[in-house]
Amino acid sequence: MLTAQTKDGKVYNLAGRKDIQYLHELKKKVLFYCPVCRERVNLKAGSQKIPHFSHQKSSKCTYISEPESIQHMLGKADLYFWLLNQGYKVHLERFLPKLNQRPDILVKRNGQWFAIEYQCSPISLKTLNSRTNGYETHHIKPIWIIGGYPFQNRKGGYFQLNDFFWSFIQASETFGLTLLSYTPQAQQFHFLSNISPISSRKVKGTYTNTSLGKVSFPIVFSNPFRPKHKVDAYWFLQKRKWLLQKLVYGKAFQDPFLLSVYECYCHPLFLPPAIGLPVDYMGVCKTHPVVWQFYIWRDCLRFLRIGERITFTQVIDAIETRKKYHYIQFRDLPFVHHSYQNRMIFLYLQMLVHSTYLKEVKKGTFVLNKTITIPKNMEEVNLYEKEFLQKYGDF
């Protein structure tokens, strides 16, 4: 940690300190204590590591439950001085007794307190929710920033996200699903936006970065670019790969989805292009779009006749029923409002309107305009996909 106090409460802040000789002299003269557990801590200052305070090995302080990396200390220091230089009232590692929490940075802007947590190591959803709720209960707005890049691997506009990254996802009207991170080595903020899953870990997204000195608090990215969702041959290829894996590794008469498909006298590989389309915010659902869109067809559209009505509320009810029995699973995303689940489903219905399967007669009420035809073989699958791309490939 970068701060500690003396027995009489005087706080010492080591952020940005490079005068090693002074720190060695200070270490000889002053006894330092942790503001959380009140135990003695050691001042460590050498040529290899940045100056910091460290608990004894035998310490039981709750604050040291997560080992603190060099990246974490450097990132905290960068963000602290970044806010300080903008003229804000800033506290580094200030312990809040009423919350029993110690945010990395506490900053006040226009009368509102913000707690900035620079998270470099994985934490459980339970801990994330607990800390967030603690701040919000005391009218402090939490801001979580990932340490490092907001993805594991990057290749040609596609990225790998693990469960740790997914837990920090946020939703925006301008940027879709987003992730924010900071790297002290490059002193850059990183922003992954328009996140759209291809598989459980692989996503498509828009990546941008901005140097620390060019961003002010609160952090706002000025690039309004929001690409349209495009259904292309690559998406249909990935959809087919996912279905093949499902067939290889799923047990046909135990997997609820495969069983449901066979009960409808369909083969999973012969599902039409209108089932399994990419839509905005579909990352809020852990279940692949092929599955939840198949259930919309099965439960709501399959036996609908041309001209008959279906409402958005009926579709939501059908999804909720499937969700209740775990046929469909939504992600636990602490920073994304529940309404985005319904938004995702409504956008799919809008895509069916665009592709003329449905017609919206009034807000939230649709009539069947044409039947979703199930292909009989792979030749028809390829033909239907080709026709779909030619007519509706750009949403």
GUVO-801849 format. One record per residue (C-alpha): residue number from 1; residue in three letters; x, y, z. Coordinates in Angstrom, 1 decimal. Each point is the difference from the previous one (the first is absolute). Layout:
GUVO-801849
PT  resi  resn      xx      yy      zz
PT   NUM   ALA       X       Y       Z
...
END
This chain:
GUVO-801849
PT  resi  resn      xx      yy      zz
PT     1   MET     0.0     0.0     0.0
PT     2   LEU     1.1     3.6    -0.6
PT     3   THR    -1.3     1.6     3.2
PT     4   ALA     0.3    -0.5     3.7
PT     5   GLN    -0.3     2.1     3.1
PT     6   THR     1.8     0.6     3.3
PT     7   LYS    -1.4    -0.7     3.4
PT     8   ASP    -1.3     3.5     0.3
PT     9   GLY    -1.8    -0.2    -3.4
PT    10   LYS     2.4     1.8    -2.3
PT    11   VAL    -0.3    -1.5    -3.5
PT    12   TYR     3.1    -0.7    -2.2
PT    13   ASN    -0.6    -0.4    -3.7
PT    14   LEU     2.8    -1.7    -2.1
PT    15   ALA    -1.6     0.5    -3.4
PT    16   GLY     2.6     1.4    -2.4
PT    17   ARG     2.8     0.1     2.7
PT    18   LYS     3.4    -0.7    -1.5
PT    19   ASP     2.3     1.5     2.6
PT    20   ILE     1.2    -3.4     1.4
PT    21   GLN     2.6     1.4     2.4
PT    22   TYR    -2.7     2.2     1.7
PT    23   LEU    -2.3    -3.0     0.3
PT    24   HIS     2.8    -2.1     1.6
PT    25   GLU     0.5     2.7     2.6
PT    26   LEU    -3.8     0.3     0.6
PT    27   LYS    -0.1    -3.7     0.5
PT    28   LYS     2.4     0.3     2.9
PT    29   LYS    -1.8     2.8     1.7
PT    30   VAL    -3.8    -0.7    -0.4
PT    31   LEU    -2.2    -3.0     0.8
PT    32   PHE    -2.8    -0.6    -2.5
PT    33   TYR    -3.3    -1.6     0.5
PT    34   CYS    -2.8    -1.4    -2.3
PT    35   PRO    -3.1     2.3     0.3
PT    36   VAL    -2.2    -3.1    -0.3
PT    37   CYS     1.3    -2.5     2.5
PT    38   ARG     2.3     2.3     1.9
PT    39   GLU     2.9    -2.5    -0.2
PT    40   ARG     3.6     1.1    -0.6
PT    41   VAL     1.0     0.1    -3.7
PT    42   ASN     3.4     0.3    -1.6
PT    43   LEU     1.2     2.7    -2.3
PT    44   LYS     1.8    -1.6    -3.0
PT    45   ALA     2.0     2.0    -2.4
PT    46   GLY     2.7    -1.4    -2.3
PT    47   SER     1.3     0.3    -3.5
PT    48   GLN    -2.1    -2.9    -1.4
PT    49   LYS    -3.5     0.7     1.3
PT    50   ILE    -1.9     3.2     0.5
PT    51   PRO    -0.2     1.3     3.6
PT    52   HIS    -2.9    -1.5     1.9
PT    53   PHE    -1.3    -1.2     3.4
PT    54   SER    -0.2    -3.7     0.8
PT    55   HIS    -1.7    -2.0     2.8
PT    56   GLN     1.8    -2.6     2.0
PT    57   LYS    -0.2    -3.5    -1.3
PT    58   SER    -2.1    -1.0     3.0
PT    59   SER    -2.5     2.8    -0.5
PT    60   LYS    -3.7    -0.9    -0.1
PT    61   CYS    -1.1     3.3    -1.5
PT    62   THR    -2.9    -0.3    -2.4
PT    63   TYR     1.5     2.6    -2.3
PT    64   ILE     2.8    -2.3    -1.1
PT    65   SER    -2.3    -2.8    -1.1
PT    66   GLU     1.0     0.9    -3.6
PT    67   PRO     3.8     0.1    -0.6
PT    68   GLU     0.8     3.4    -1.5
PT    69   SER     2.0     0.0    -3.2
PT    70   ILE     2.4     2.7    -1.3
PT    71   GLN    -2.5     0.7    -2.8
PT    72   HIS    -2.7     0.6     2.6
PT    73   MET     2.2     2.5     2.0
PT    74   LEU     1.2     1.8    -3.1
PT    75   GLY    -3.5     0.2    -1.4
PT    76   LYS    -1.4     1.4     3.2
PT    77   ALA     2.7     2.6     0.2
PT    78   ASP    -0.6     1.1    -3.7
PT    79   LEU    -3.7     0.4     0.5
PT    80   TYR     0.5     1.8     3.3
PT    81   PHE     2.3     2.7    -1.6
PT    82   TRP    -2.2     0.1    -3.1
PT    83   LEU    -2.9     1.1     2.2
PT    84   LEU     2.1     2.2     2.2
PT    85   ASN     1.3     1.9    -3.0
PT    86   GLN    -3.6     0.7    -1.1
PT    87   GLY    -0.6     1.9     3.3
PT    88   TYR    -2.2    -2.6     1.7
PT    89   LYS     0.0    -0.9     3.7
PT    90   VAL     1.6    -3.4     0.0
PT    91   HIS     0.8    -2.6     2.6
PT    92   LEU     2.2    -3.1    -0.6
PT    93   GLU    -1.0    -3.2     1.8
PT    94   ARG    -2.2     1.8     2.5
PT    95   PHE    -1.6    -2.4     2.4
PT    96   LEU    -3.8     0.5     0.5
PT    97   PRO    -0.9    -1.5     3.4
PT    98   LYS    -3.8     0.2    -0.6
PT    99   LEU     0.4    -2.1    -3.1
PT   100   ASN     3.0    -2.0     1.3
PT   101   GLN     1.4     0.6    -3.5
PT   102   ARG     3.1     1.6    -1.3
PT   103   PRO    -0.3     1.2    -3.6
PT   104   ASP     3.1     0.4    -2.1
PT   105   ILE    -0.9     3.6    -0.6
PT   106   LEU    -2.8     2.3     1.4
PT   107   VAL    -0.7     3.1    -2.0
PT   108   LYS    -2.6     2.8     0.3
PT   109   ARG    -1.5     1.7    -3.0
PT   110   ASN    -2.9     2.5     0.1
PT   111   GLY    -0.9    -1.1     3.5
PT   112   GLN    -0.1    -3.7    -1.0
PT   113   TRP     2.5    -2.5     1.4
PT   114   PHE     1.3    -2.7    -2.3
PT   115   ALA     1.9    -3.2     1.0
PT   116   ILE     2.5    -1.1    -2.7
PT   117   GLU     1.0    -3.7     0.2
PT   118   TYR     2.9    -1.0    -2.1
PT   119   GLN    -0.4    -3.7    -0.3
PT   120   CYS     3.0    -2.0    -1.2
PT   121   SER    -0.8    -3.5     1.4
PT   122   PRO    -3.2    -2.1    -0.4
PT   123   ILE    -2.6     0.3     2.7
PT   124   SER    -3.3    -1.8     0.5
PT   125   LEU    -3.3     1.4    -1.1
PT   126   LYS    -1.1    -0.2     3.7
PT   127   THR     2.9     2.3     1.0
PT   128   LEU    -0.6     2.3    -2.9
PT   129   ASN    -3.6     0.4     0.8
PT   130   SER     0.6     0.4     3.7
PT   131   ARG     2.6     2.8    -0.5
PT   132   THR    -2.2     1.8    -2.6
PT   133   ASN    -3.1    -0.2     2.2
PT   134   GLY     2.0     1.3     3.0
PT   135   TYR     1.0     3.2    -1.9
PT   136   GLU    -3.5     0.5    -1.5
PT   137   THR    -1.7    -0.4     3.3
PT   138   HIS     2.1     2.9     1.3
PT   139   HIS    -0.6     2.1    -3.1
PT   140   ILE     3.5    -0.5    -1.4
PT   141   LYS     0.1    -0.8    -3.8
PT   142   PRO     2.4    -2.9    -0.7
PT   143   ILE     2.2     0.0    -3.1
PT   144   TRP     1.7    -3.3    -0.8
PT   145   ILE     3.0     0.1    -2.3
PT   146   ILE     1.7    -3.2    -1.1
PT   147   GLY     3.8    -0.2     0.3
PT   148   GLY     1.6    -0.9    -3.4
PT   149   TYR    -1.7    -0.5    -3.3
PT   150   PRO    -3.8    -0.6     0.0
PT   151   PHE     0.5    -3.4    -1.8
PT   152   GLN     2.3    -3.0     0.1
PT   153   ASN     0.9    -0.4    -3.7
PT   154   ARG    -0.6     2.1    -3.1
PT   155   LYS    -0.1    -1.0    -3.6
PT   156   GLY    -1.6     1.9    -2.9
PT   157   GLY    -2.7     1.8     1.9
PT   158   TYR    -0.8    -3.1     2.1
PT   159   PHE     0.8    -0.3     3.7
PT   160   GLN     0.0    -2.6     2.8
PT   161   LEU    -1.9     0.8     3.2
PT   162   ASN     0.0    -2.1     3.1
PT   163   ASP    -2.6     0.1     2.9
PT   164   PHE     2.1     2.7     1.8
PT   165   PHE    -0.4     2.4    -3.0
PT   166   TRP    -3.7    -0.8    -0.5
PT   167   SER    -0.7     0.9     3.6
PT   168   PHE     1.1     3.6    -0.7
PT   169   ILE    -2.1     0.5    -3.2
PT   170   GLN    -2.1     3.2    -0.2
PT   171   ALA    -2.7     1.0    -2.4
PT   172   SER    -0.3     3.2    -2.0
PT   173   GLU    -2.4     1.4    -2.6
PT   174   THR     3.0     1.4    -1.9
PT   175   PHE     2.5    -2.8     0.3
PT   176   GLY    -2.0    -3.2     0.7
PT   177   LEU     1.6    -2.3     2.5
PT   178   THR     3.4     1.4     1.2
PT   179   LEU     3.1    -0.6     2.1
PT   180   LEU     2.4     2.6     1.4
PT   181   SER     3.6    -0.7     1.1
PT   182   TYR     3.3     1.8     0.7
PT   183   THR     3.6    -1.0    -0.4
PT   184   PRO     2.6     2.0     2.0
PT   185   GLN     2.9    -1.3    -2.1
PT   186   ALA    -1.4     1.9    -3.1
PT   187   GLN    -2.1     2.5     2.1
PT   188   GLN    -3.0    -0.7    -2.2
PT   189   PHE    -3.7    -0.6     0.5
PT   190   HIS    -1.3    -2.8    -2.1
PT   191   PHE    -3.6    -0.2    -1.2
PT   192   LEU    -1.7    -3.1    -1.5
PT   193   SER    -3.4     0.9    -1.4
PT   194   ASN    -2.8    -1.6    -2.1
PT   195   ILE     0.8    -3.3     1.6
PT   196   SER    -1.8    -2.8    -1.8
PT   197   PRO     0.7    -3.7     0.9
PT   198   ILE     0.8    -2.5    -2.7
PT   199   SER     0.4    -2.8     2.5
PT   200   SER     0.1    -0.3     3.8
PT   201   ARG     3.5     1.6     0.1
PT   202   LYS     0.5     1.5    -3.5
PT   203   VAL    -1.5     3.5    -0.7
PT   204   LYS     0.0     2.6    -2.8
PT   205   GLY     0.6     3.5     1.2
PT   206   THR     1.4     3.5    -0.7
PT   207   TYR     3.3     0.7     1.8
PT   208   THR     1.3     3.5     0.7
PT   209   ASN     2.7     1.5     2.3
PT   210   THR     0.7     3.5     1.3
PT   211   SER     3.0     1.3     2.0
PT   212   LEU    -0.7     0.9     3.6
PT   213   GLY     0.8     3.7    -0.6
PT   214   LYS    -2.6     0.3    -2.7
PT   215   VAL    -2.9    -1.2     2.2
PT   216   SER    -1.7     1.9     2.8
PT   217   PHE    -2.3    -1.2     2.8
PT   218   PRO    -2.6    -1.3    -0.4
PT   219   ILE     1.3    -2.2    -2.7
PT   220   VAL    -1.8     0.6    -3.3
PT   221   PHE     1.1    -1.4    -3.4
PT   222   SER    -0.8     2.5    -2.7
PT   223   ASN    -0.1    -2.4    -3.0
PT   224   PRO    -3.7    -0.5    -0.7
PT   225   PHE     0.6    -2.8    -2.6
PT   226   ARG    -2.6    -2.7     0.4
PT   227   PRO     0.2    -2.6    -2.8
PT   228   LYS    -3.2    -1.6    -1.2
PT   229   HIS    -0.5    -3.6     0.8
PT   230   LYS     0.7    -1.8    -3.3
PT   231   VAL    -1.1    -3.6    -0.7
PT   232   ASP     2.7    -1.4    -2.2
PT   233   ALA     1.4    -3.3    -1.3
PT   234   TYR     2.5    -0.1     2.9
PT   235   TRP    -2.9     0.2     2.6
PT   236   PHE    -1.8    -3.0    -1.7
PT   237   LEU     3.3    -1.9     0.0
PT   238   GLN     0.5     0.6     3.7
PT   239   LYS    -3.6    -1.0     0.6
PT   240   ARG     0.6    -3.3    -1.8
PT   241   LYS     3.2    -0.7     1.9
PT   242   TRP    -1.8     0.6     3.3
PT   243   LEU    -2.8    -2.4    -1.1
PT   244   LEU     2.5    -2.7    -1.1
PT   245   GLN     1.8     0.2     3.4
PT   246   LYS    -3.4    -0.3     1.7
PT   247   LEU    -0.7    -3.1    -2.0
PT   248   VAL     3.4    -1.5     0.7
PT   249   TYR     0.2     0.7     3.8
PT   250   GLY    -3.7     0.3     0.9
PT   251   LYS    -2.0    -3.1     0.9
PT   252   ALA    -3.0     0.0    -2.4
PT   253   PHE    -2.6    -1.3     2.4
PT   254   GLN     1.4     1.8     3.0
PT   255   ASP     0.7     3.4    -1.4
PT   256   PRO    -3.3     2.0     0.2
PT   257   PHE     0.7     2.1    -3.1
PT   258   LEU     0.9    -3.0    -2.2
PT   259   LEU    -3.0    -1.9     1.3
PT   260   SER    -2.3     2.9    -0.7
PT   261   VAL     1.3     0.3    -3.6
PT   262   TYR    -0.5    -3.7    -0.7
PT   263   GLU    -3.5     0.2     1.6
PT   264   CYS    -0.9     2.6    -2.7
PT   265   TYR     1.2    -2.5    -2.7
PT   266   CYS     3.0     2.2    -0.8
PT   267   HIS     3.7    -0.7    -0.2
PT   268   PRO     2.1     2.6     1.9
PT   269   LEU     2.2     0.7    -3.1
PT   270   PHE    -3.1     0.7    -2.0
PT   271   LEU    -1.3     2.9     2.0
PT   272   PRO    -0.9     3.0    -2.2
PT   273   PRO     2.1     3.2    -0.2
PT   274   ALA    -2.7     1.9     1.9
PT   275   ILE     0.7    -2.1     3.1
PT   276   GLY     3.4     0.9     1.6
PT   277   LEU     0.4     3.7    -1.2
PT   278   PRO     2.4     2.4     1.7
PT   279   VAL    -1.6     2.9     1.8
PT   280   ASP     1.1     2.9     2.2
PT   281   TYR     0.5    -0.8     3.7
PT   282   MET    -0.2    -3.8    -0.6
PT   283   GLY     3.0    -0.3     2.3
PT   284   VAL    -2.3     0.3     3.0
PT   285   CYS    -1.2    -3.5    -0.8
PT   286   LYS     2.4    -2.8     0.8
PT   287   THR    -2.0    -2.4    -2.3
PT   288   HIS     0.9     0.1    -3.7
PT   289   PRO    -2.4     2.0    -2.1
PT   290   VAL    -0.8    -3.1    -2.1
PT   291   VAL    -1.5    -1.5     3.2
PT   292   TRP    -2.2     2.9     1.3
PT   293   GLN    -1.1     0.9    -3.5
PT   294   PHE    -1.0    -3.6    -0.7
PT   295   TYR    -2.1     0.0     3.1
PT   296   ILE    -1.7     3.3    -1.1
PT   297   TRP    -0.9    -1.8    -3.3
PT   298   ARG    -1.0    -3.2     1.7
PT   299   ASP    -2.1     1.6     2.8
PT   300   CYS    -1.4     3.1    -1.8
PT   301   LEU     0.2    -0.2    -3.8
PT   302   ARG     0.0    -3.7    -1.0
PT   303   PHE    -3.8    -0.4    -0.1
PT   304   LEU    -0.9     3.6    -0.8
PT   305   ARG    -2.0     0.5    -3.2
PT   306   ILE     0.6     2.8    -2.5
PT   307   GLY    -1.7     3.1     1.4
PT   308   GLU    -0.3    -1.3     3.6
PT   309   ARG     1.4     2.2     2.8
PT   310   ILE     2.7    -0.4     2.6
PT   311   THR     1.0     2.6     2.6
PT   312   PHE     3.4     0.9     1.4
PT   313   THR    -1.4    -0.9     3.4
PT   314   GLN    -0.9    -3.5    -1.1
PT   315   VAL     3.5    -0.5    -1.3
PT   316   ILE     1.5     1.3     3.3
PT   317   ASP    -2.2    -2.4     1.9
PT   318   ALA     1.1    -2.9    -2.1
PT   319   ILE     3.7     0.9     0.6
PT   320   GLU    -0.6     0.4     3.7
PT   321   THR    -1.5    -3.5     0.1
PT   322   ARG     3.0    -1.5    -1.8
PT   323   LYS     2.2     2.0     2.4
PT   324   LYS    -1.8    -1.4     3.0
PT   325   TYR     0.8    -3.6    -1.1
PT   326   HIS     3.6     0.9    -0.9
PT   327   TYR    -0.4    -0.5    -3.8
PT   328   ILE     1.2     3.6    -0.3
PT   329   GLN     2.6     1.6     2.2
PT   330   PHE     0.7     3.7     0.3
PT   331   ARG     3.4     1.3     1.3
PT   332   ASP     0.3     1.5     3.4
PT   333   LEU     1.2     3.5    -1.0
PT   334   PRO     0.0     2.3     3.0
PT   335   PHE     0.3     3.2    -2.1
PT   336   VAL    -2.5    -0.7    -2.7
PT   337   HIS    -3.7     0.7     0.7
PT   338   HIS    -2.5    -2.9    -0.3
PT   339   SER    -1.9     2.0    -2.7
PT   340   TYR     2.8    -0.9    -2.5
PT   341   GLN    -1.2    -3.6     0.0
PT   342   ASN    -3.3     1.1    -1.3
PT   343   ARG     1.7     2.5    -2.4
PT   344   MET     2.0    -2.9    -1.5
PT   345   ILE    -3.2    -2.0    -0.6
PT   346   PHE    -1.9     3.0    -1.5
PT   347   LEU     2.9     0.7    -2.4
PT   348   TYR    -0.3    -3.6    -1.2
PT   349   LEU    -3.7     0.5    -0.8
PT   350   GLN     1.0     3.2    -1.8
PT   351   MET     2.4    -2.1    -2.1
PT   352   LEU    -2.9    -2.3    -0.9
PT   353   VAL    -2.0     3.0    -1.0
PT   354   HIS     2.9     1.3    -2.2
PT   355   SER     0.3    -3.4    -1.6
PT   356   THR    -3.8     0.1    -0.6
PT   357   TYR    -0.9    -3.1     2.1
PT   358   LEU    -1.9     2.3     2.4
PT   359   LYS    -1.9     3.3    -0.4
PT   360   GLU    -0.3     2.4     2.9
PT   361   VAL    -3.6     1.2     0.0
PT   362   LYS     0.5     2.1     3.2
PT   363   LYS     2.7     0.4     2.6
PT   364   GLY     0.6    -3.5     1.5
PT   365   THR    -2.6    -1.7    -2.2
PT   366   PHE     1.0    -2.1    -3.0
PT   367   VAL    -1.7    -2.1    -2.7
PT   368   LEU     1.5    -2.9    -1.8
PT   369   ASN     0.8     1.2    -3.6
PT   370   LYS     1.6    -3.2    -1.3
PT   371   THR     0.9    -3.3     1.4
PT   372   ILE     3.6    -0.9     1.2
PT   373   THR     0.7    -3.0    -2.2
PT   374   ILE     2.2    -2.8     1.3
PT   375   PRO     2.5    -1.3    -2.6
PT   376   LYS    -0.2    -3.7    -0.9
PT   377   ASN     3.7    -0.5    -0.7
PT   378   MET     3.4     1.8     0.0
PT   379   GLU    -0.5     1.1    -3.7
PT   380   GLU    -3.1     1.9     1.1
PT   381   VAL     1.8     1.4     3.0
PT   382   ASN     2.7     1.5    -2.2
PT   383   LEU    -2.6     1.3    -2.4
PT   384   TYR    -2.1     1.6     2.7
PT   385   GLU     3.1     1.6     1.6
PT   386   LYS     1.1     1.4    -3.4
PT   387   GLU    -3.4     1.5    -0.7
PT   388   PHE    -0.2     1.4     3.5
PT   389   LEU     3.4     1.7    -0.3
PT   390   GLN    -1.0     1.5    -3.4
PT   391   LYS    -3.2     1.5     1.3
PT   392   TYR     0.7     0.8     3.7
PT   393   GLY     3.7    -0.3     0.5
PT   394   ASP     0.4     3.6     1.3
PT   395   PHE    -2.1     0.8     3.1
END
